[in-house]
Structures are given as structure tokens and as C-alpha cells.
């Protein structure tokens, strides 16, 4: 484990791909994905759902350990 923490070749391999994924933020297309960050949001990526009165809606992002 100590060897990996000093020189993680797996992380080194994926970092360039993680950085390139930012190119697809808020861009329509096959690899595009919406991000609620206030930057260049593409309106065609907005999805609207009708919710009946009294229905509870929970909004969350990845990384939440427990939704409340």
C-alpha cells in the first residue's frame, strides 16, 4: 500500500481522461452531460417532470452518502 500511495500508476493513467471529461460539461451530444455550475448551460439538456401535489422530491448529486 505504501508503494501505491507514493507512485499510483493507475491514477496517473486516468488523470488525463478525467481532465478531458470537462470538455463535455453542458455540451449536448453523445458524451455531453449537464452540470449545474452556472457555466454555459445548454437549455436543450434541461429535463422537466410534472410532479403531483403532495409528492416528495429529493434532489441530489453523486457523492451523497444518504438522501434525506
PyMOL Python script that loads the backbone (N, CA, C, O; Angstrom):
from pymol import cmd

cmd.read_pdbstr("""\
ATOM      1  N   UNK A   1       0.827  -1.187   0.000  1.00  0.00           N
ATOM      2  CA  UNK A   1       0.000   0.000   0.000  1.00  0.00           C
ATOM      3  C   UNK A   1       0.876   1.257   0.000  1.00  0.00           C
ATOM      4  O   UNK A   1       0.561   2.233  -0.681  1.00  0.00           O
ATOM      5  N   UNK A   2       1.948   1.232   0.745  1.00  0.00           N
ATOM      6  CA  UNK A   2       2.834   2.396   0.815  1.00  0.00           C
ATOM      7  C   UNK A   2       3.417   2.716  -0.564  1.00  0.00           C
ATOM      8  O   UNK A   2       3.560   3.883  -0.930  1.00  0.00           O
ATOM      9  N   UNK A   3       3.747   1.680  -1.314  1.00  0.00           N
ATOM     10  CA  UNK A   3       4.308   1.877  -2.663  1.00  0.00           C
ATOM     11  C   UNK A   3       3.291   2.570  -3.575  1.00  0.00           C
ATOM     12  O   UNK A   3       3.635   3.470  -4.342  1.00  0.00           O
ATOM     13  N   UNK A   4       2.048   2.136  -3.476  1.00  0.00           N
ATOM     14  CA  UNK A   4       0.994   2.721  -4.323  1.00  0.00           C
ATOM     15  C   UNK A   4       0.735   4.183  -3.947  1.00  0.00           C
ATOM     16  O   UNK A   4       0.519   5.019  -4.824  1.00  0.00           O
ATOM     17  N   UNK A   5       0.757   4.491  -2.658  1.00  0.00           N
ATOM     18  CA  UNK A   5       0.488   5.873  -2.253  1.00  0.00           C
ATOM     19  C   UNK A   5       1.597   6.827  -2.692  1.00  0.00           C
ATOM     20  O   UNK A   5       1.359   8.020  -2.878  1.00  0.00           O
ATOM     21  N   UNK A   6       2.789   6.304  -2.854  1.00  0.00           N
ATOM     22  CA  UNK A   6       3.899   7.150  -3.314  1.00  0.00           C
ATOM     23  C   UNK A   6       3.899   7.304  -4.831  1.00  0.00           C
ATOM     24  O   UNK A   6       4.257   8.362  -5.347  1.00  0.00           O
ATOM     25  N   UNK A   7       3.499   6.254  -5.547  1.00  0.00           N
ATOM     26  CA  UNK A   7       3.535   6.282  -7.016  1.00  0.00           C
ATOM     27  C   UNK A   7       2.372   5.444  -7.548  1.00  0.00           C
ATOM     28  O   UNK A   7       2.531   4.252  -7.811  1.00  0.00           O
ATOM     29  N   UNK A   8       1.210   6.067  -7.705  1.00  0.00           N
ATOM     30  CA  UNK A   8      -0.004   5.382  -8.139  1.00  0.00           C
ATOM     31  C   UNK A   8      -0.109   5.443  -9.660  1.00  0.00           C
ATOM     32  O   UNK A   8      -0.599   6.424 -10.218  1.00  0.00           O
ATOM     33  N   UNK A   9       0.359   4.382 -10.325  1.00  0.00           N
ATOM     34  CA  UNK A   9       0.373   4.390 -11.798  1.00  0.00           C
ATOM     35  C   UNK A   9      -1.048   4.336 -12.375  1.00  0.00           C
ATOM     36  O   UNK A   9      -1.281   4.821 -13.482  1.00  0.00           O
ATOM     37  N   UNK A  10      -1.988   3.757 -11.642  1.00  0.00           N
ATOM     38  CA  UNK A  10      -3.376   3.724 -12.113  1.00  0.00           C
ATOM     39  C   UNK A  10      -3.963   5.122 -12.183  1.00  0.00           C
ATOM     40  O   UNK A  10      -4.604   5.486 -13.169  1.00  0.00           O
ATOM     41  N   UNK A  11      -3.745   5.897 -11.144  1.00  0.00           N
ATOM     42  CA  UNK A  11      -4.240   7.282 -11.134  1.00  0.00           C
ATOM     43  C   UNK A  11      -3.557   8.096 -12.220  1.00  0.00           C
ATOM     44  O   UNK A  11      -4.207   8.873 -12.920  1.00  0.00           O
ATOM     45  N   UNK A  12      -2.260   7.924 -12.361  1.00  0.00           N
ATOM     46  CA  UNK A  12      -1.535   8.644 -13.412  1.00  0.00           C
ATOM     47  C   UNK A  12      -2.126   8.347 -14.784  1.00  0.00           C
ATOM     48  O   UNK A  12      -2.170   9.223 -15.648  1.00  0.00           O
ATOM     49  N   UNK A  13      -2.577   7.115 -14.984  1.00  0.00           N
ATOM     50  CA  UNK A  13      -3.135   6.724 -16.278  1.00  0.00           C
ATOM     51  C   UNK A  13      -4.485   7.386 -16.551  1.00  0.00           C
ATOM     52  O   UNK A  13      -4.782   7.728 -17.695  1.00  0.00           O
ATOM     53  N   UNK A  14      -5.307   7.571 -15.511  1.00  0.00           N
ATOM     54  CA  UNK A  14      -6.658   8.097 -15.740  1.00  0.00           C
ATOM     55  C   UNK A  14      -6.777   9.605 -15.609  1.00  0.00           C
ATOM     56  O   UNK A  14      -7.750  10.174 -16.104  1.00  0.00           O
ATOM     57  N   UNK A  15      -5.834  10.278 -14.965  1.00  0.00           N
ATOM     58  CA  UNK A  15      -5.934  11.730 -14.768  1.00  0.00           C
ATOM     59  C   UNK A  15      -6.133  12.481 -16.088  1.00  0.00           C
ATOM     60  O   UNK A  15      -6.985  13.368 -16.136  1.00  0.00           O
ATOM     61  N   UNK A  16      -5.401  12.177 -17.154  1.00  0.00           N
ATOM     62  CA  UNK A  16      -5.658  12.907 -18.408  1.00  0.00           C
ATOM     63  C   UNK A  16      -7.086  12.724 -18.919  1.00  0.00           C
ATOM     64  O   UNK A  16      -7.658  13.649 -19.494  1.00  0.00           O
ATOM     65  N   UNK A  17      -7.663  11.549 -18.715  1.00  0.00           N
ATOM     66  CA  UNK A  17      -9.042  11.312 -19.156  1.00  0.00           C
ATOM     67  C   UNK A  17     -10.030  12.070 -18.283  1.00  0.00           C
ATOM     68  O   UNK A  17     -11.013  12.608 -18.791  1.00  0.00           O
ATOM     69  N   UNK A  18      -9.786  12.122 -16.988  1.00  0.00           N
ATOM     70  CA  UNK A  18     -10.650  12.873 -16.078  1.00  0.00           C
ATOM     71  C   UNK A  18     -10.633  14.353 -16.449  1.00  0.00           C
ATOM     72  O   UNK A  18     -11.674  15.011 -16.439  1.00  0.00           O
ATOM     73  N   UNK A  19      -9.464  14.871 -16.773  1.00  0.00           N
ATOM     74  CA  UNK A  19      -9.367  16.280 -17.172  1.00  0.00           C
ATOM     75  C   UNK A  19     -10.087  16.539 -18.486  1.00  0.00           C
ATOM     76  O   UNK A  19     -10.708  17.590 -18.649  1.00  0.00           O
ATOM     77  N   UNK A  20     -10.019  15.612 -19.417  1.00  0.00           N
ATOM     78  CA  UNK A  20     -10.691  15.784 -20.715  1.00  0.00           C
ATOM     79  C   UNK A  20     -12.209  15.669 -20.600  1.00  0.00           C
ATOM     80  O   UNK A  20     -12.932  16.207 -21.438  1.00  0.00           O
ATOM     81  N   UNK A  21     -12.699  14.978 -19.575  1.00  0.00           N
ATOM     82  CA  UNK A  21     -14.149  14.848 -19.434  1.00  0.00           C
ATOM     83  C   UNK A  21     -14.797  16.213 -19.240  1.00  0.00           C
ATOM     84  O   UNK A  21     -15.972  16.385 -19.564  1.00  0.00           O
ATOM     85  N   UNK A  22     -14.062  17.175 -18.724  1.00  0.00           N
ATOM     86  CA  UNK A  22     -14.596  18.532 -18.534  1.00  0.00           C
ATOM     87  C   UNK A  22     -14.982  19.173 -19.861  1.00  0.00           C
ATOM     88  O   UNK A  22     -15.813  20.081 -19.892  1.00  0.00           O
ATOM     89  N   UNK A  23     -14.395  18.714 -20.947  1.00  0.00           N
ATOM     90  CA  UNK A  23     -14.733  19.246 -22.278  1.00  0.00           C
ATOM     91  C   UNK A  23     -16.203  19.004 -22.612  1.00  0.00           C
ATOM     92  O   UNK A  23     -16.773  19.713 -23.441  1.00  0.00           O
ATOM     93  N   UNK A  24     -16.818  18.011 -21.975  1.00  0.00           N
ATOM     94  CA  UNK A  24     -18.180  17.612 -22.316  1.00  0.00           C
ATOM     95  C   UNK A  24     -19.237  18.168 -21.364  1.00  0.00           C
ATOM     96  O   UNK A  24     -20.428  17.913 -21.541  1.00  0.00           O
ATOM     97  N   UNK A  25     -18.798  18.936 -20.344  1.00  0.00           N
ATOM     98  CA  UNK A  25     -19.759  19.536 -19.427  1.00  0.00           C
ATOM     99  C   UNK A  25     -20.686  20.488 -20.168  1.00  0.00           C
ATOM    100  O   UNK A  25     -20.236  21.351 -20.922  1.00  0.00           O
ATOM    101  N   UNK A  26     -21.983  20.320 -19.946  1.00  0.00           N
ATOM    102  CA  UNK A  26     -23.011  21.210 -20.515  1.00  0.00           C
ATOM    103  C   UNK A  26     -22.929  21.330 -22.029  1.00  0.00           C
ATOM    104  O   UNK A  26     -23.242  22.376 -22.597  1.00  0.00           O
ATOM    105  N   UNK A  27     -22.507  20.255 -22.675  1.00  0.00           N
ATOM    106  CA  UNK A  27     -22.445  20.228 -24.131  1.00  0.00           C
ATOM    107  C   UNK A  27     -23.350  19.105 -24.639  1.00  0.00           C
ATOM    108  O   UNK A  27     -23.124  17.940 -24.312  1.00  0.00           O
ATOM    109  N   UNK A  28     -24.377  19.441 -25.438  1.00  0.00           N
ATOM    110  CA  UNK A  28     -25.238  18.399 -25.999  1.00  0.00           C
ATOM    111  C   UNK A  28     -24.411  17.465 -26.877  1.00  0.00           C
ATOM    112  O   UNK A  28     -23.415  17.881 -27.468  1.00  0.00           O
ATOM    113  N   UNK A  29     -24.815  16.238 -26.957  1.00  0.00           N
ATOM    114  CA  UNK A  29     -24.127  15.267 -27.799  1.00  0.00           C
ATOM    115  C   UNK A  29     -23.978  13.937 -27.087  1.00  0.00           C
ATOM    116  O   UNK A  29     -24.433  13.765 -25.956  1.00  0.00           O
ATOM    117  N   UNK A  30     -23.345  13.014 -27.753  1.00  0.00           N
ATOM    118  CA  UNK A  30     -23.219  11.652 -27.248  1.00  0.00           C
ATOM    119  C   UNK A  30     -22.541  11.611 -25.873  1.00  0.00           C
ATOM    120  O   UNK A  30     -22.998  10.895 -24.982  1.00  0.00           O
ATOM    121  N   UNK A  31     -21.476  12.361 -25.697  1.00  0.00           N
ATOM    122  CA  UNK A  31     -20.732  12.319 -24.451  1.00  0.00           C
ATOM    123  C   UNK A  31     -21.059  13.478 -23.506  1.00  0.00           C
ATOM    124  O   UNK A  31     -20.552  13.531 -22.386  1.00  0.00           O
ATOM    125  N   UNK A  32     -21.905  14.403 -23.958  1.00  0.00           N
ATOM    126  CA  UNK A  32     -22.241  15.562 -23.137  1.00  0.00           C
ATOM    127  C   UNK A  32     -23.083  15.197 -21.932  1.00  0.00           C
ATOM    128  O   UNK A  32     -23.853  14.237 -21.953  1.00  0.00           O
ATOM    129  N   UNK A  33     -22.919  15.983 -20.883  1.00  0.00           N
ATOM    130  CA  UNK A  33     -23.707  15.767 -19.672  1.00  0.00           C
ATOM    131  C   UNK A  33     -23.939  17.114 -18.998  1.00  0.00           C
ATOM    132  O   UNK A  33     -23.073  17.989 -19.017  1.00  0.00           O
ATOM    133  N   UNK A  34     -25.141  17.271 -18.392  1.00  0.00           N
ATOM    134  CA  UNK A  34     -25.446  18.553 -17.754  1.00  0.00           C
ATOM    135  C   UNK A  34     -24.779  18.670 -16.388  1.00  0.00           C
ATOM    136  O   UNK A  34     -24.666  17.694 -15.646  1.00  0.00           O
ATOM    137  N   UNK A  35     -24.343  19.885 -16.074  1.00  0.00           N
ATOM    138  CA  UNK A  35     -23.750  20.192 -14.773  1.00  0.00           C
ATOM    139  C   UNK A  35     -24.380  21.490 -14.290  1.00  0.00           C
ATOM    140  O   UNK A  35     -24.418  22.474 -15.028  1.00  0.00           O
ATOM    141  N   UNK A  36     -24.868  21.497 -13.067  1.00  0.00           N
ATOM    142  CA  UNK A  36     -25.462  22.707 -12.507  1.00  0.00           C
ATOM    143  C   UNK A  36     -24.367  23.559 -11.884  1.00  0.00           C
ATOM    144  O   UNK A  36     -24.223  23.628 -10.663  1.00  0.00           O
ATOM    145  N   UNK A  37     -23.600  24.207 -12.756  1.00  0.00           N
ATOM    146  CA  UNK A  37     -22.494  25.039 -12.264  1.00  0.00           C
ATOM    147  C   UNK A  37     -22.589  26.482 -12.756  1.00  0.00           C
ATOM    148  O   UNK A  37     -21.698  27.290 -12.491  1.00  0.00           O
ATOM    149  N   UNK A  38     -23.674  26.808 -13.474  1.00  0.00           N
ATOM    150  CA  UNK A  38     -23.878  28.177 -13.929  1.00  0.00           C
ATOM    151  C   UNK A  38     -23.033  28.583 -15.119  1.00  0.00           C
ATOM    152  O   UNK A  38     -22.979  29.764 -15.463  1.00  0.00           O
ATOM    153  N   UNK A  39     -22.372  27.628 -15.754  1.00  0.00           N
ATOM    154  CA  UNK A  39     -21.488  27.943 -16.878  1.00  0.00           C
ATOM    155  C   UNK A  39     -22.001  27.275 -18.151  1.00  0.00           C
ATOM    156  O   UNK A  39     -22.114  26.051 -18.215  1.00  0.00           O
ATOM    157  N   UNK A  40     -22.308  28.076 -19.151  1.00  0.00           N
ATOM    158  CA  UNK A  40     -22.668  27.574 -20.492  1.00  0.00           C
ATOM    159  C   UNK A  40     -23.699  26.455 -20.470  1.00  0.00           C
ATOM    160  O   UNK A  40     -23.525  25.440 -21.143  1.00  0.00           O
ATOM    161  N   UNK A  41     -24.759  26.629 -19.710  1.00  0.00           N
ATOM    162  CA  UNK A  41     -25.763  25.567 -19.631  1.00  0.00           C
ATOM    163  C   UNK A  41     -26.590  25.522 -20.901  1.00  0.00           C
ATOM    164  O   UNK A  41     -27.127  26.544 -21.327  1.00  0.00           O
ATOM    165  N   UNK A  42     -26.699  24.350 -21.512  1.00  0.00           N
ATOM    166  CA  UNK A  42     -27.465  24.162 -22.749  1.00  0.00           C
ATOM    167  C   UNK A  42     -28.925  23.880 -22.391  1.00  0.00           C
ATOM    168  O   UNK A  42     -29.236  22.870 -21.761  1.00  0.00           O
ATOM    169  N   UNK A  43     -29.806  24.775 -22.796  1.00  0.00           N
ATOM    170  CA  UNK A  43     -31.223  24.625 -22.440  1.00  0.00           C
ATOM    171  C   UNK A  43     -31.818  23.318 -22.936  1.00  0.00           C
ATOM    172  O   UNK A  43     -32.722  22.777 -22.300  1.00  0.00           O
ATOM    173  N   UNK A  44     -31.332  22.799 -24.056  1.00  0.00           N
ATOM    174  CA  UNK A  44     -31.893  21.545 -24.574  1.00  0.00           C
ATOM    175  C   UNK A  44     -31.550  20.342 -23.687  1.00  0.00           C
ATOM    176  O   UNK A  44     -32.077  19.249 -23.899  1.00  0.00           O
ATOM    177  N   UNK A  45     -30.687  20.533 -22.713  1.00  0.00           N
ATOM    178  CA  UNK A  45     -30.341  19.449 -21.793  1.00  0.00           C
ATOM    179  C   UNK A  45     -31.225  19.465 -20.544  1.00  0.00           C
ATOM    180  O   UNK A  45     -31.130  18.567 -19.707  1.00  0.00           O
ATOM    181  N   UNK A  46     -32.078  20.476 -20.415  1.00  0.00           N
ATOM    182  CA  UNK A  46     -32.969  20.574 -19.262  1.00  0.00           C
ATOM    183  C   UNK A  46     -34.106  19.578 -19.419  1.00  0.00           C
ATOM    184  O   UNK A  46     -34.725  19.489 -20.479  1.00  0.00           O
ATOM    185  N   UNK A  47     -34.375  18.831 -18.358  1.00  0.00           N
ATOM    186  CA  UNK A  47     -35.496  17.894 -18.341  1.00  0.00           C
ATOM    187  C   UNK A  47     -36.506  18.389 -17.321  1.00  0.00           C
ATOM    188  O   UNK A  47     -36.136  18.829 -16.233  1.00  0.00           O
ATOM    189  N   UNK A  48     -37.782  18.316 -17.675  1.00  0.00           N
ATOM    190  CA  UNK A  48     -38.851  18.785 -16.795  1.00  0.00           C
ATOM    191  C   UNK A  48     -39.805  17.619 -16.534  1.00  0.00           C
ATOM    192  O   UNK A  48     -40.262  16.952 -17.462  1.00  0.00           O
ATOM    193  N   UNK A  49     -40.095  17.387 -15.257  1.00  0.00           N
ATOM    194  CA  UNK A  49     -41.027  16.347 -14.866  1.00  0.00           C
ATOM    195  C   UNK A  49     -42.198  17.000 -14.146  1.00  0.00           C
ATOM    196  O   UNK A  49     -42.011  17.908 -13.336  1.00  0.00           O
ATOM    197  N   UNK A  50     -43.389  16.541 -14.441  1.00  0.00           N
ATOM    198  CA  UNK A  50     -44.575  17.004 -13.729  1.00  0.00           C
ATOM    199  C   UNK A  50     -44.710  16.165 -12.469  1.00  0.00           C
ATOM    200  O   UNK A  50     -44.659  14.936 -12.512  1.00  0.00           O
ATOM    201  N   UNK A  51     -44.883  16.852 -11.346  1.00  0.00           N
ATOM    202  CA  UNK A  51     -44.994  16.166 -10.057  1.00  0.00           C
ATOM    203  C   UNK A  51     -46.328  16.548  -9.441  1.00  0.00           C
ATOM    204  O   UNK A  51     -46.680  17.725  -9.366  1.00  0.00           O
ATOM    205  N   UNK A  52     -47.049  15.558  -9.012  1.00  0.00           N
ATOM    206  CA  UNK A  52     -48.352  15.798  -8.394  1.00  0.00           C
ATOM    207  C   UNK A  52     -48.186  16.458  -7.038  1.00  0.00           C
ATOM    208  O   UNK A  52     -47.174  16.275  -6.362  1.00  0.00           O
ATOM    209  N   UNK A  53     -49.184  17.222  -6.654  1.00  0.00           N
ATOM    210  CA  UNK A  53     -49.184  17.882  -5.358  1.00  0.00           C
ATOM    211  C   UNK A  53     -49.058  16.838  -4.244  1.00  0.00           C
ATOM    212  O   UNK A  53     -49.709  15.793  -4.286  1.00  0.00           O
ATOM    213  N   UNK A  54     -48.221  17.129  -3.257  1.00  0.00           N
ATOM    214  CA  UNK A  54     -48.053  16.226  -2.129  1.00  0.00           C
ATOM    215  C   UNK A  54     -46.964  15.185  -2.308  1.00  0.00           C
ATOM    216  O   UNK A  54     -46.640  14.458  -1.369  1.00  0.00           O
ATOM    217  N   UNK A  55     -46.399  15.105  -3.497  1.00  0.00           N
ATOM    218  CA  UNK A  55     -45.322  14.145  -3.747  1.00  0.00           C
ATOM    219  C   UNK A  55     -43.999  14.753  -3.304  1.00  0.00           C
ATOM    220  O   UNK A  55     -43.708  15.906  -3.620  1.00  0.00           O
ATOM    221  N   UNK A  56     -43.207  13.991  -2.582  1.00  0.00           N
ATOM    222  CA  UNK A  56     -41.911  14.474  -2.119  1.00  0.00           C
ATOM    223  C   UNK A  56     -40.858  14.253  -3.206  1.00  0.00           C
ATOM    224  O   UNK A  56     -40.776  13.176  -3.796  1.00  0.00           O
ATOM    225  N   UNK A  57     -40.062  15.278  -3.459  1.00  0.00           N
ATOM    226  CA  UNK A  57     -38.987  15.198  -4.443  1.00  0.00           C
ATOM    227  C   UNK A  57     -37.670  15.500  -3.727  1.00  0.00           C
ATOM    228  O   UNK A  57     -37.553  16.497  -3.015  1.00  0.00           O
ATOM    229  N   UNK A  58     -36.693  14.635  -3.923  1.00  0.00           N
ATOM    230  CA  UNK A  58     -35.372  14.828  -3.325  1.00  0.00           C
ATOM    231  C   UNK A  58     -34.379  15.022  -4.455  1.00  0.00           C
ATOM    232  O   UNK A  58     -34.243  14.157  -5.321  1.00  0.00           O
ATOM    233  N   UNK A  59     -33.680  16.159  -4.453  1.00  0.00           N
ATOM    234  CA  UNK A  59     -32.660  16.426  -5.457  1.00  0.00           C
ATOM    235  C   UNK A  59     -31.290  16.187  -4.836  1.00  0.00           C
ATOM    236  O   UNK A  59     -31.023  16.616  -3.713  1.00  0.00           O
ATOM    237  N   UNK A  60     -30.432  15.506  -5.568  1.00  0.00           N
ATOM    238  CA  UNK A  60     -29.099  15.215  -5.048  1.00  0.00           C
ATOM    239  C   UNK A  60     -28.120  15.057  -6.193  1.00  0.00           C
ATOM    240  O   UNK A  60     -28.504  14.958  -7.358  1.00  0.00           O
ATOM    241  N   UNK A  61     -26.875  15.037  -5.842  1.00  0.00           N
ATOM    242  CA  UNK A  61     -25.809  14.822  -6.797  1.00  0.00           C
ATOM    243  C   UNK A  61     -25.021  13.601  -6.347  1.00  0.00           C
ATOM    244  O   UNK A  61     -25.206  13.111  -5.233  1.00  0.00           O
ATOM    245  N   UNK A  62     -24.150  13.115  -7.208  1.00  0.00           N
ATOM    246  CA  UNK A  62     -23.337  11.977  -6.789  1.00  0.00           C
ATOM    247  C   UNK A  62     -22.460  12.384  -5.601  1.00  0.00           C
ATOM    248  O   UNK A  62     -22.088  13.549  -5.459  1.00  0.00           O
ATOM    249  N   UNK A  63     -22.146  11.432  -4.776  1.00  0.00           N
ATOM    250  CA  UNK A  63     -21.332  11.711  -3.614  1.00  0.00           C
ATOM    251  C   UNK A  63     -22.108  11.852  -2.323  1.00  0.00           C
ATOM    252  O   UNK A  63     -21.506  11.912  -1.250  1.00  0.00           O
ATOM    253  N   UNK A  64     -23.436  11.907  -2.396  1.00  0.00           N
ATOM    254  CA  UNK A  64     -24.225  11.993  -1.171  1.00  0.00           C
ATOM    255  C   UNK A  64     -24.267  10.615  -0.521  1.00  0.00           C
ATOM    256  O   UNK A  64     -24.671   9.648  -1.168  1.00  0.00           O
ATOM    257  N   UNK A  65     -23.857  10.501   0.750  1.00  0.00           N
ATOM    258  CA  UNK A  65     -23.872   9.187   1.396  1.00  0.00           C
ATOM    259  C   UNK A  65     -25.286   8.714   1.751  1.00  0.00           C
ATOM    260  O   UNK A  65     -25.560   7.515   1.792  1.00  0.00           O
ATOM    261  N   UNK A  66     -26.181   9.681   2.008  1.00  0.00           N
ATOM    262  CA  UNK A  66     -27.554   9.322   2.369  1.00  0.00           C
ATOM    263  C   UNK A  66     -28.473  10.467   1.955  1.00  0.00           C
ATOM    264  O   UNK A  66     -28.213  11.629   2.271  1.00  0.00           O
ATOM    265  N   UNK A  67     -29.549  10.129   1.247  1.00  0.00           N
ATOM    266  CA  UNK A  67     -30.507  11.153   0.834  1.00  0.00           C
ATOM    267  C   UNK A  67     -31.545  11.327   1.924  1.00  0.00           C
ATOM    268  O   UNK A  67     -32.004  10.354   2.523  1.00  0.00           O
ATOM    269  N   UNK A  68     -31.914  12.582   2.178  1.00  0.00           N
ATOM    270  CA  UNK A  68     -32.900  12.883   3.228  1.00  0.00           C
ATOM    271  C   UNK A  68     -33.991  13.759   2.656  1.00  0.00           C
ATOM    272  O   UNK A  68     -34.922  14.130   3.370  1.00  0.00           O
TER     273      UNK A  68
END
""", "prot")
cmd.dss("prot")
cmd.show_as("cartoon", "prot")
cmd.util.cbc("prot")
cmd.orient("prot")
